[in-house]
Amino acid sequence: MKLPVIKPNQLIKVLEKKDCIFKRQTGSHRIFYCPVKQKIITVPIHTKDIKRGLLRSIVKELDLSVEEFVKLLKK
C-alpha cells in the first residue's frame, strides 16, 4: 500500500491521536514528543504537501505500519 500525500495539518492530527505532545515551534517546524515511544518528531509546517519519504520515516518512528497510519488518517 502506498502512503498518501498529505498536508502537515493532517499529520499533526494523526500525531495527536497517537498521544504525541506539542512541545515547541522553531521557525516553520513543530516539535512533538511521543511519550509512549520516547521519540521526538519534527513536522515541517509549509504550504506544500509532505513528501512520501519524510512521511515514511515519521511513520517508521511511530512504529506504525502504512495500513495503521492510513486508518488513523481516515478516522
PDB file of N, CA, C and O in Angstrom:
ATOM      1  N   MET A   1       0.841  -1.180   0.000  1.00  0.00           N
ATOM      2  CA  MET A   1       0.000   0.000   0.000  1.00  0.00           C
ATOM      3  C   MET A   1       0.887   1.244   0.000  1.00  0.00           C
ATOM      4  O   MET A   1       1.861   1.323   0.748  1.00  0.00           O
ATOM      5  N   LYS A   2       0.542   2.205  -0.839  1.00  0.00           N
ATOM      6  CA  LYS A   2       1.313   3.436  -0.923  1.00  0.00           C
ATOM      7  C   LYS A   2       0.835   4.435   0.130  1.00  0.00           C
ATOM      8  O   LYS A   2      -0.343   4.497   0.481  1.00  0.00           O
ATOM      9  N   LEU A   3       1.786   5.198   0.608  1.00  0.00           N
ATOM     10  CA  LEU A   3       1.432   6.279   1.528  1.00  0.00           C
ATOM     11  C   LEU A   3       0.762   7.402   0.744  1.00  0.00           C
ATOM     12  O   LEU A   3       1.192   7.721  -0.364  1.00  0.00           O
ATOM     13  N   PRO A   4      -0.276   8.001   1.301  1.00  0.00           N
ATOM     14  CA  PRO A   4      -0.894   9.130   0.613  1.00  0.00           C
ATOM     15  C   PRO A   4      -0.046  10.385   0.796  1.00  0.00           C
ATOM     16  O   PRO A   4       0.760  10.471   1.722  1.00  0.00           O
ATOM     17  N   VAL A   5      -0.235  11.342  -0.084  1.00  0.00           N
ATOM     18  CA  VAL A   5       0.405  12.637   0.059  1.00  0.00           C
ATOM     19  C   VAL A   5      -0.543  13.490   0.886  1.00  0.00           C
ATOM     20  O   VAL A   5      -1.702  13.676   0.515  1.00  0.00           O
ATOM     21  N   ILE A   6      -0.047  14.017   2.019  1.00  0.00           N
ATOM     22  CA  ILE A   6      -0.931  14.740   2.932  1.00  0.00           C
ATOM     23  C   ILE A   6      -0.339  16.105   3.276  1.00  0.00           C
ATOM     24  O   ILE A   6       0.833  16.384   3.023  1.00  0.00           O
ATOM     25  N   LYS A   7      -1.182  16.931   3.854  1.00  0.00           N
ATOM     26  CA  LYS A   7      -0.775  18.250   4.337  1.00  0.00           C
ATOM     27  C   LYS A   7      -0.227  18.104   5.762  1.00  0.00           C
ATOM     28  O   LYS A   7      -0.543  17.132   6.447  1.00  0.00           O
ATOM     29  N   PRO A   8       0.584  19.053   6.206  1.00  0.00           N
ATOM     30  CA  PRO A   8       1.131  18.977   7.566  1.00  0.00           C
ATOM     31  C   PRO A   8       0.059  18.922   8.651  1.00  0.00           C
ATOM     32  O   PRO A   8       0.244  18.239   9.658  1.00  0.00           O
ATOM     33  N   ASN A   9      -1.051  19.624   8.467  1.00  0.00           N
ATOM     34  CA  ASN A   9      -2.107  19.618   9.487  1.00  0.00           C
ATOM     35  C   ASN A   9      -2.724  18.237   9.663  1.00  0.00           C
ATOM     36  O   ASN A   9      -3.110  17.868  10.772  1.00  0.00           O
ATOM     37  N   GLN A  10      -2.819  17.470   8.576  1.00  0.00           N
ATOM     38  CA  GLN A  10      -3.344  16.110   8.680  1.00  0.00           C
ATOM     39  C   GLN A  10      -2.392  15.229   9.483  1.00  0.00           C
ATOM     40  O   GLN A  10      -2.829  14.400  10.282  1.00  0.00           O
ATOM     41  N   LEU A  11      -1.092  15.410   9.270  1.00  0.00           N
ATOM     42  CA  LEU A  11      -0.099  14.643  10.026  1.00  0.00           C
ATOM     43  C   LEU A  11      -0.159  15.002  11.503  1.00  0.00           C
ATOM     44  O   LEU A  11      -0.024  14.126  12.358  1.00  0.00           O
ATOM     45  N   ILE A  12      -0.358  16.270  11.813  1.00  0.00           N
ATOM     46  CA  ILE A  12      -0.448  16.705  13.204  1.00  0.00           C
ATOM     47  C   ILE A  12      -1.643  16.053  13.888  1.00  0.00           C
ATOM     48  O   ILE A  12      -1.548  15.665  15.052  1.00  0.00           O
ATOM     49  N   LYS A  13      -2.766  15.927  13.183  1.00  0.00           N
ATOM     50  CA  LYS A  13      -3.946  15.273  13.762  1.00  0.00           C
ATOM     51  C   LYS A  13      -3.656  13.810  14.086  1.00  0.00           C
ATOM     52  O   LYS A  13      -4.098  13.308  15.119  1.00  0.00           O
ATOM     53  N   VAL A  14      -2.917  13.123  13.214  1.00  0.00           N
ATOM     54  CA  VAL A  14      -2.554  11.722  13.476  1.00  0.00           C
ATOM     55  C   VAL A  14      -1.625  11.642  14.687  1.00  0.00           C
ATOM     56  O   VAL A  14      -1.775  10.750  15.522  1.00  0.00           O
ATOM     57  N   LEU A  15      -0.672  12.562  14.788  1.00  0.00           N
ATOM     58  CA  LEU A  15       0.235  12.567  15.943  1.00  0.00           C
ATOM     59  C   LEU A  15      -0.531  12.779  17.246  1.00  0.00           C
ATOM     60  O   LEU A  15      -0.225  12.155  18.262  1.00  0.00           O
ATOM     61  N   GLU A  16      -1.525  13.659  17.211  1.00  0.00           N
ATOM     62  CA  GLU A  16      -2.331  13.894  18.404  1.00  0.00           C
ATOM     63  C   GLU A  16      -3.158  12.659  18.767  1.00  0.00           C
ATOM     64  O   GLU A  16      -3.379  12.390  19.948  1.00  0.00           O
ATOM     65  N   LYS A  17      -3.613  11.909  17.768  1.00  0.00           N
ATOM     66  CA  LYS A  17      -4.343  10.665  18.040  1.00  0.00           C
ATOM     67  C   LYS A  17      -3.434   9.620  18.678  1.00  0.00           C
ATOM     68  O   LYS A  17      -3.898   8.767  19.434  1.00  0.00           O
ATOM     69  N   LYS A  18      -2.146   9.687  18.375  1.00  0.00           N
ATOM     70  CA  LYS A  18      -1.166   8.762  18.959  1.00  0.00           C
ATOM     71  C   LYS A  18      -0.602   9.305  20.272  1.00  0.00           C
ATOM     72  O   LYS A  18       0.419   8.817  20.755  1.00  0.00           O
ATOM     73  N   ASP A  19      -1.264  10.314  20.852  1.00  0.00           N
ATOM     74  CA  ASP A  19      -0.904  10.899  22.143  1.00  0.00           C
ATOM     75  C   ASP A  19       0.452  11.602  22.144  1.00  0.00           C
ATOM     76  O   ASP A  19       1.105  11.683  23.184  1.00  0.00           O
ATOM     77  N   CYS A  20       0.875  12.105  21.001  1.00  0.00           N
ATOM     78  CA  CYS A  20       2.093  12.909  20.940  1.00  0.00           C
ATOM     79  C   CYS A  20       1.772  14.319  21.428  1.00  0.00           C
ATOM     80  O   CYS A  20       0.687  14.843  21.177  1.00  0.00           O
ATOM     81  N   ILE A  21       2.719  14.914  22.118  1.00  0.00           N
ATOM     82  CA  ILE A  21       2.516  16.209  22.759  1.00  0.00           C
ATOM     83  C   ILE A  21       3.309  17.278  22.016  1.00  0.00           C
ATOM     84  O   ILE A  21       4.497  17.107  21.741  1.00  0.00           O
ATOM     85  N   PHE A  22       2.639  18.381  21.694  1.00  0.00           N
ATOM     86  CA  PHE A  22       3.312  19.516  21.074  1.00  0.00           C
ATOM     87  C   PHE A  22       4.212  20.172  22.108  1.00  0.00           C
ATOM     88  O   PHE A  22       3.745  20.585  23.169  1.00  0.00           O
ATOM     89  N   LYS A  23       5.507  20.269  21.801  1.00  0.00           N
ATOM     90  CA  LYS A  23       6.457  20.855  22.742  1.00  0.00           C
ATOM     91  C   LYS A  23       6.770  22.307  22.402  1.00  0.00           C
ATOM     92  O   LYS A  23       6.642  23.190  23.249  1.00  0.00           O
ATOM     93  N   ARG A  24       7.184  22.551  21.150  1.00  0.00           N
ATOM     94  CA  ARG A  24       7.572  23.906  20.774  1.00  0.00           C
ATOM     95  C   ARG A  24       7.578  24.036  19.259  1.00  0.00           C
ATOM     96  O   ARG A  24       7.436  23.053  18.532  1.00  0.00           O
ATOM     97  N   GLN A  25       7.745  25.263  18.804  1.00  0.00           N
ATOM     98  CA  GLN A  25       7.872  25.515  17.375  1.00  0.00           C
ATOM     99  C   GLN A  25       9.132  26.337  17.160  1.00  0.00           C
ATOM    100  O   GLN A  25       9.353  27.345  17.832  1.00  0.00           O
ATOM    101  N   THR A  26       9.947  25.900  16.227  1.00  0.00           N
ATOM    102  CA  THR A  26      11.155  26.610  15.863  1.00  0.00           C
ATOM    103  C   THR A  26      11.050  26.963  14.392  1.00  0.00           C
ATOM    104  O   THR A  26      11.179  26.093  13.531  1.00  0.00           O
ATOM    105  N   GLY A  27      10.819  28.218  14.102  1.00  0.00           N
ATOM    106  CA  GLY A  27      10.652  28.639  12.715  1.00  0.00           C
ATOM    107  C   GLY A  27       9.418  27.995  12.126  1.00  0.00           C
ATOM    108  O   GLY A  27       8.318  28.154  12.655  1.00  0.00           O
ATOM    109  N   SER A  28       9.590  27.270  11.038  1.00  0.00           N
ATOM    110  CA  SER A  28       8.458  26.630  10.379  1.00  0.00           C
ATOM    111  C   SER A  28       8.395  25.135  10.665  1.00  0.00           C
ATOM    112  O   SER A  28       7.872  24.369   9.855  1.00  0.00           O
ATOM    113  N   HIS A  29       8.925  24.715  11.813  1.00  0.00           N
ATOM    114  CA  HIS A  29       8.904  23.307  12.204  1.00  0.00           C
ATOM    115  C   HIS A  29       8.319  23.169  13.600  1.00  0.00           C
ATOM    116  O   HIS A  29       8.730  23.868  14.526  1.00  0.00           O
ATOM    117  N   ARG A  30       7.362  22.266  13.746  1.00  0.00           N
ATOM    118  CA  ARG A  30       6.780  21.978  15.052  1.00  0.00           C
ATOM    119  C   ARG A  30       7.407  20.709  15.600  1.00  0.00           C
ATOM    120  O   ARG A  30       7.594  19.728  14.881  1.00  0.00           O
ATOM    121  N   ILE A  31       7.726  20.747  16.876  1.00  0.00           N
ATOM    122  CA  ILE A  31       8.391  19.633  17.534  1.00  0.00           C
ATOM    123  C   ILE A  31       7.369  18.945  18.443  1.00  0.00           C
ATOM    124  O   ILE A  31       6.755  19.582  19.298  1.00  0.00           O
ATOM    125  N   PHE A  32       7.198  17.632  18.244  1.00  0.00           N
ATOM    126  CA  PHE A  32       6.285  16.831  19.052  1.00  0.00           C
ATOM    127  C   PHE A  32       7.091  15.776  19.809  1.00  0.00           C
ATOM    128  O   PHE A  32       8.097  15.265  19.317  1.00  0.00           O
ATOM    129  N   TYR A  33       6.620  15.463  21.025  1.00  0.00           N
ATOM    130  CA  TYR A  33       7.229  14.408  21.814  1.00  0.00           C
ATOM    131  C   TYR A  33       6.211  13.300  22.000  1.00  0.00           C
ATOM    132  O   TYR A  33       5.081  13.547  22.422  1.00  0.00           O
ATOM    133  N   CYS A  34       6.613  12.079  21.684  1.00  0.00           N
ATOM    134  CA  CYS A  34       5.734  10.916  21.837  1.00  0.00           C
ATOM    135  C   CYS A  34       6.193  10.138  23.076  1.00  0.00           C
ATOM    136  O   CYS A  34       7.185   9.412  23.013  1.00  0.00           O
ATOM    137  N   PRO A  35       5.480  10.281  24.205  1.00  0.00           N
ATOM    138  CA  PRO A  35       5.935   9.639  25.443  1.00  0.00           C
ATOM    139  C   PRO A  35       5.918   8.115  25.402  1.00  0.00           C
ATOM    140  O   PRO A  35       6.731   7.478  26.072  1.00  0.00           O
ATOM    141  N   VAL A  36       5.013   7.518  24.634  1.00  0.00           N
ATOM    142  CA  VAL A  36       4.941   6.056  24.569  1.00  0.00           C
ATOM    143  C   VAL A  36       6.208   5.494  23.921  1.00  0.00           C
ATOM    144  O   VAL A  36       6.788   4.529  24.418  1.00  0.00           O
ATOM    145  N   LYS A  37       6.631   6.095  22.820  1.00  0.00           N
ATOM    146  CA  LYS A  37       7.820   5.629  22.104  1.00  0.00           C
ATOM    147  C   LYS A  37       9.086   6.356  22.550  1.00  0.00           C
ATOM    148  O   LYS A  37      10.192   5.966  22.176  1.00  0.00           O
ATOM    149  N   GLN A  38       8.926   7.415  23.351  1.00  0.00           N
ATOM    150  CA  GLN A  38      10.022   8.270  23.801  1.00  0.00           C
ATOM    151  C   GLN A  38      10.833   8.786  22.614  1.00  0.00           C
ATOM    152  O   GLN A  38      12.058   8.668  22.575  1.00  0.00           O
ATOM    153  N   LYS A  39      10.118   9.356  21.654  1.00  0.00           N
ATOM    154  CA  LYS A  39      10.750   9.882  20.455  1.00  0.00           C
ATOM    155  C   LYS A  39      10.321  11.319  20.241  1.00  0.00           C
ATOM    156  O   LYS A  39       9.241  11.732  20.664  1.00  0.00           O
ATOM    157  N   ILE A  40      11.178  12.071  19.583  1.00  0.00           N
ATOM    158  CA  ILE A  40      10.867  13.437  19.186  1.00  0.00           C
ATOM    159  C   ILE A  40      10.643  13.423  17.685  1.00  0.00           C
ATOM    160  O   ILE A  40      11.456  12.884  16.934  1.00  0.00           O
ATOM    161  N   ILE A  41       9.537  14.017  17.246  1.00  0.00           N
ATOM    162  CA  ILE A  41       9.192  14.045  15.829  1.00  0.00           C
ATOM    163  C   ILE A  41       9.044  15.498  15.393  1.00  0.00           C
ATOM    164  O   ILE A  41       8.335  16.279  16.027  1.00  0.00           O
ATOM    165  N   THR A  42       9.716  15.846  14.316  1.00  0.00           N
ATOM    166  CA  THR A  42       9.675  17.193  13.773  1.00  0.00           C
ATOM    167  C   THR A  42       8.794  17.209  12.544  1.00  0.00           C
ATOM    168  O   THR A  42       8.968  16.398  11.634  1.00  0.00           O
ATOM    169  N   VAL A  43       7.840  18.140  12.517  1.00  0.00           N
ATOM    170  CA  VAL A  43       6.914  18.263  11.391  1.00  0.00           C
ATOM    171  C   VAL A  43       7.122  19.620  10.731  1.00  0.00           C
ATOM    172  O   VAL A  43       6.952  20.651  11.383  1.00  0.00           O
ATOM    173  N   PRO A  44       7.491  19.642   9.440  1.00  0.00           N
ATOM    174  CA  PRO A  44       7.625  20.924   8.750  1.00  0.00           C
ATOM    175  C   PRO A  44       6.244  21.515   8.458  1.00  0.00           C
ATOM    176  O   PRO A  44       5.365  20.826   7.941  1.00  0.00           O
ATOM    177  N   ILE A  45       6.064  22.776   8.787  1.00  0.00           N
ATOM    178  CA  ILE A  45       4.791  23.454   8.551  1.00  0.00           C
ATOM    179  C   ILE A  45       4.984  24.376   7.356  1.00  0.00           C
ATOM    180  O   ILE A  45       5.378  25.533   7.502  1.00  0.00           O
ATOM    181  N   HIS A  46       4.700  23.845   6.178  1.00  0.00           N
ATOM    182  CA  HIS A  46       4.804  24.597   4.937  1.00  0.00           C
ATOM    183  C   HIS A  46       3.464  24.503   4.213  1.00  0.00           C
ATOM    184  O   HIS A  46       2.576  23.754   4.621  1.00  0.00           O
ATOM    185  N   THR A  47       3.332  25.261   3.149  1.00  0.00           N
ATOM    186  CA  THR A  47       2.087  25.192   2.381  1.00  0.00           C
ATOM    187  C   THR A  47       2.064  23.977   1.469  1.00  0.00           C
ATOM    188  O   THR A  47       0.999  23.563   1.010  1.00  0.00           O
ATOM    189  N   LYS A  48       3.222  23.408   1.204  1.00  0.00           N
ATOM    190  CA  LYS A  48       3.292  22.246   0.321  1.00  0.00           C
ATOM    191  C   LYS A  48       2.942  20.969   1.078  1.00  0.00           C
ATOM    192  O   LYS A  48       2.897  20.946   2.307  1.00  0.00           O
ATOM    193  N   ASP A  49       2.695  19.910   0.311  1.00  0.00           N
ATOM    194  CA  ASP A  49       2.430  18.593   0.894  1.00  0.00           C
ATOM    195  C   ASP A  49       3.713  18.019   1.484  1.00  0.00           C
ATOM    196  O   ASP A  49       4.820  18.401   1.103  1.00  0.00           O
ATOM    197  N   ILE A  50       3.536  17.091   2.423  1.00  0.00           N
ATOM    198  CA  ILE A  50       4.680  16.364   2.979  1.00  0.00           C
ATOM    199  C   ILE A  50       5.010  15.238   2.014  1.00  0.00           C
ATOM    200  O   ILE A  50       4.133  14.462   1.635  1.00  0.00           O
ATOM    201  N   LYS A  51       6.245  15.150   1.625  1.00  0.00           N
ATOM    202  CA  LYS A  51       6.646  14.134   0.652  1.00  0.00           C
ATOM    203  C   LYS A  51       6.651  12.757   1.283  1.00  0.00           C
ATOM    204  O   LYS A  51       6.768  12.612   2.500  1.00  0.00           O
ATOM    205  N   ARG A  52       6.521  11.757   0.441  1.00  0.00           N
ATOM    206  CA  ARG A  52       6.372  10.382   0.922  1.00  0.00           C
ATOM    207  C   ARG A  52       7.570   9.876   1.705  1.00  0.00           C
ATOM    208  O   ARG A  52       7.401   9.114   2.657  1.00  0.00           O
ATOM    209  N   GLY A  53       8.772  10.278   1.329  1.00  0.00           N
ATOM    210  CA  GLY A  53       9.969   9.813   2.035  1.00  0.00           C
ATOM    211  C   GLY A  53       9.989  10.272   3.483  1.00  0.00           C
ATOM    212  O   GLY A  53      10.266   9.483   4.386  1.00  0.00           O
ATOM    213  N   LEU A  54       9.696  11.549   3.704  1.00  0.00           N
ATOM    214  CA  LEU A  54       9.637  12.080   5.056  1.00  0.00           C
ATOM    215  C   LEU A  54       8.492  11.452   5.832  1.00  0.00           C
ATOM    216  O   LEU A  54       8.644  11.106   7.004  1.00  0.00           O
ATOM    217  N   LEU A  55       7.353  11.308   5.182  1.00  0.00           N
ATOM    218  CA  LEU A  55       6.195  10.711   5.834  1.00  0.00           C
ATOM    219  C   LEU A  55       6.483   9.266   6.228  1.00  0.00           C
ATOM    220  O   LEU A  55       6.084   8.827   7.306  1.00  0.00           O
ATOM    221  N   ARG A  56       7.166   8.531   5.370  1.00  0.00           N
ATOM    222  CA  ARG A  56       7.510   7.139   5.679  1.00  0.00           C
ATOM    223  C   ARG A  56       8.440   7.060   6.885  1.00  0.00           C
ATOM    224  O   ARG A  56       8.300   6.159   7.712  1.00  0.00           O
ATOM    225  N   SER A  57       9.388   7.993   6.996  1.00  0.00           N
ATOM    226  CA  SER A  57      10.300   7.966   8.146  1.00  0.00           C
ATOM    227  C   SER A  57       9.562   8.319   9.441  1.00  0.00           C
ATOM    228  O   SER A  57       9.882   7.773  10.498  1.00  0.00           O
ATOM    229  N   ILE A  58       8.580   9.225   9.373  1.00  0.00           N
ATOM    230  CA  ILE A  58       7.796   9.562  10.560  1.00  0.00           C
ATOM    231  C   ILE A  58       6.929   8.382  10.974  1.00  0.00           C
ATOM    232  O   ILE A  58       6.812   8.087  12.164  1.00  0.00           O
ATOM    233  N   VAL A  59       6.321   7.706  10.007  1.00  0.00           N
ATOM    234  CA  VAL A  59       5.501   6.520  10.306  1.00  0.00           C
ATOM    235  C   VAL A  59       6.371   5.439  10.938  1.00  0.00           C
ATOM    236  O   VAL A  59       5.942   4.753  11.866  1.00  0.00           O
ATOM    237  N   LYS A  60       7.578   5.291  10.440  1.00  0.00           N
ATOM    238  CA  LYS A  60       8.507   4.293  10.981  1.00  0.00           C
ATOM    239  C   LYS A  60       8.899   4.637  12.421  1.00  0.00           C
ATOM    240  O   LYS A  60       9.008   3.743  13.259  1.00  0.00           O
ATOM    241  N   GLU A  61       9.113   5.932  12.716  1.00  0.00           N
ATOM    242  CA  GLU A  61       9.459   6.350  14.071  1.00  0.00           C
ATOM    243  C   GLU A  61       8.312   6.091  15.044  1.00  0.00           C
ATOM    244  O   GLU A  61       8.543   5.828  16.224  1.00  0.00           O
ATOM    245  N   LEU A  62       7.081   6.164  14.552  1.00  0.00           N
ATOM    246  CA  LEU A  62       5.914   5.903  15.392  1.00  0.00           C
ATOM    247  C   LEU A  62       5.639   4.411  15.558  1.00  0.00           C
ATOM    248  O   LEU A  62       4.715   4.031  16.276  1.00  0.00           O
ATOM    249  N   ASP A  63       6.428   3.566  14.905  1.00  0.00           N
ATOM    250  CA  ASP A  63       6.249   2.109  14.915  1.00  0.00           C
ATOM    251  C   ASP A  63       4.867   1.717  14.406  1.00  0.00           C
ATOM    252  O   ASP A  63       4.209   0.850  14.981  1.00  0.00           O
ATOM    253  N   LEU A  64       4.434   2.356  13.332  1.00  0.00           N
ATOM    254  CA  LEU A  64       3.158   2.050  12.693  1.00  0.00           C
ATOM    255  C   LEU A  64       3.410   1.420  11.339  1.00  0.00           C
ATOM    256  O   LEU A  64       4.440   1.662  10.709  1.00  0.00           O
ATOM    257  N   SER A  65       2.467   0.616  10.900  1.00  0.00           N
ATOM    258  CA  SER A  65       2.511   0.155   9.514  1.00  0.00           C
ATOM    259  C   SER A  65       1.789   1.204   8.672  1.00  0.00           C
ATOM    260  O   SER A  65       1.096   2.070   9.205  1.00  0.00           O
ATOM    261  N   VAL A  66       1.955   1.120   7.374  1.00  0.00           N
ATOM    262  CA  VAL A  66       1.294   2.066   6.472  1.00  0.00           C
ATOM    263  C   VAL A  66      -0.221   1.932   6.605  1.00  0.00           C
ATOM    264  O   VAL A  66      -0.937   2.933   6.583  1.00  0.00           O
ATOM    265  N   GLU A  67      -0.710   0.700   6.744  1.00  0.00           N
ATOM    266  CA  GLU A  67      -2.149   0.468   6.867  1.00  0.00           C
ATOM    267  C   GLU A  67      -2.702   1.104   8.141  1.00  0.00           C
ATOM    268  O   GLU A  67      -3.766   1.722   8.120  1.00  0.00           O
ATOM    269  N   GLU A  68      -1.971   0.950   9.256  1.00  0.00           N
ATOM    270  CA  GLU A  68      -2.402   1.555  10.518  1.00  0.00           C
ATOM    271  C   GLU A  68      -2.427   3.076  10.413  1.00  0.00           C
ATOM    272  O   GLU A  68      -3.345   3.725  10.917  1.00  0.00           O
ATOM    273  N   PHE A  69      -1.421   3.639   9.760  1.00  0.00           N
ATOM    274  CA  PHE A  69      -1.365   5.081   9.587  1.00  0.00           C
ATOM    275  C   PHE A  69      -2.545   5.597   8.768  1.00  0.00           C
ATOM    276  O   PHE A  69      -3.155   6.610   9.110  1.00  0.00           O
ATOM    277  N   VAL A  70      -2.856   4.890   7.686  1.00  0.00           N
ATOM    278  CA  VAL A  70      -3.974   5.314   6.835  1.00  0.00           C
ATOM    279  C   VAL A  70      -5.296   5.220   7.601  1.00  0.00           C
ATOM    280  O   VAL A  70      -6.166   6.073   7.428  1.00  0.00           O
ATOM    281  N   LYS A  71      -5.460   4.194   8.448  1.00  0.00           N
ATOM    282  CA  LYS A  71      -6.669   4.082   9.267  1.00  0.00           C
ATOM    283  C   LYS A  71      -6.790   5.266  10.218  1.00  0.00           C
ATOM    284  O   LYS A  71      -7.870   5.839  10.361  1.00  0.00           O
ATOM    285  N   LEU A  72      -5.689   5.636  10.867  1.00  0.00           N
ATOM    286  CA  LEU A  72      -5.714   6.789  11.760  1.00  0.00           C
ATOM    287  C   LEU A  72      -5.994   8.081  11.007  1.00  0.00           C
ATOM    288  O   LEU A  72      -6.636   8.991  11.532  1.00  0.00           O
ATOM    289  N   LEU A  73      -5.515   8.153   9.790  1.00  0.00           N
ATOM    290  CA  LEU A  73      -5.706   9.340   8.968  1.00  0.00           C
ATOM    291  C   LEU A  73      -7.173   9.502   8.598  1.00  0.00           C
ATOM    292  O   LEU A  73      -7.672  10.623   8.515  1.00  0.00           O
ATOM    293  N   LYS A  74      -7.871   8.379   8.374  1.00  0.00           N
ATOM    294  CA  LYS A  74      -9.278   8.440   7.944  1.00  0.00           C
ATOM    295  C   LYS A  74     -10.254   8.612   9.095  1.00  0.00           C
ATOM    296  O   LYS A  74     -11.409   8.970   8.862  1.00  0.00           O
ATOM    297  N   LYS A  75      -9.827   8.368  10.339  1.00  0.00           N
ATOM    298  CA  LYS A  75     -10.734   8.500  11.493  1.00  0.00           C
ATOM    299  C   LYS A  75     -11.123   9.940  11.711  1.00  0.00           C
ATOM    300  O   LYS A  75     -11.879  10.242  12.635  1.00  0.00           O
TER     301      LYS A  75
END
